[in-house]
Amino acid sequence: MDIKNQALVEHLLNQGAIEVAGIDNDGLLTYKITDKLKNVSPSLYDDLRDQFEHHMFRLIKRGPETMTWRLR
């Protein structure tokens, strides 16, 4: 992560706009957003919401055949 992104993450953590969620398979920290992100960085919140909605739309459009199911 470059210095600019690292500073942004620190700022968002200090403001309570994001929280550490865990560590991924590559050993990198993962984060989850909080309701405070809407006030701390409305443009970032909007960007993340737009990305989420885009991915959800693509998943819904493709239907259940693209998912892995466990039948019991």
Protein Blocks (a to p, Z undefined) as FASTA:
>chain_A
ZZklmmmmmmmmmnopaccfbdcfkopacddddfklmmmmmmlmmmmmmmmmmmmmmmmm
nommlpccddZZ
